[in-house]
Amino acid sequence: MDGLPLALEFTPGQRHEAPIAPALIGQAQGKVFVGDMAYDSEETRALLRAKKIRPVIPGNPTRKKKRRHDAETYKDRHHVENFFCDLKQNRRVATRYDKTIESYASFVYLACALMWCTAWI
């Protein structure tokens, strides 16, 4: 949806996002999942195929068996990066001043709601 958030999961700042991929995939909708190399695992691909979602994930260069991906569709991944860039324009989100995950998450949800509202204008 042009980089607008459909599902959010929160993790500690030092944790990599790949381990929470199953939770996000469980909420995924649509026909295509565009992810970066961090999501290149057999488990992730199997979960996506089970939901009948086509994975567009470039293969990790350290992989023995090389994976192909749709490079033309992968170009749309910049919408995801743009979302995070727009979200971090809010200083409160970028610096994570909030002490608790509840207050931080509520502000992120508010910022996402504003993004959705302004997308309709």
PEKA-V475932 format. One record per backbone hydrogen bond with DSSP energy under -0.5 kcal/mol. CO is the residue of the C=O (numbers start at 0). NH is the residue of the N-H. If there is no record, write none. Layout:
{{CO:NH} {CO:NH}}
//
This chain:
{{0:3} {11:14} {16:19} {17:20} {19:22} {19:23} {20:24} {21:25} {22:26} {23:26} {23:27} {24:27} {30:53} {31:33} {32:34} {32:55} {34:57} {35:38} {36:39} {38:40} {40:44} {41:45} {42:46} {43:47} {44:48} {45:49} {46:50} {47:52} {48:51} {52:54} {53:32} {54:56} {55:34} {59:62} {63:65} {66:58} {68:70} {69:73} {70:74} {72:75} {73:76} {74:77} {75:78} {76:79} {76:80} {77:81} {78:82} {79:83} {80:84} {81:85} {82:86} {83:87} {85:88} {86:89} {88:90} {89:92} {89:93} {90:94} {91:95} {91:96} {99:103} {100:104} {101:105} {102:106} {103:107} {104:108} {105:109} {106:110} {107:111} {108:112} {109:113} {110:114} {111:115} {112:116} {113:117} {114:118} {115:119} {116:119} {117:120}}
//
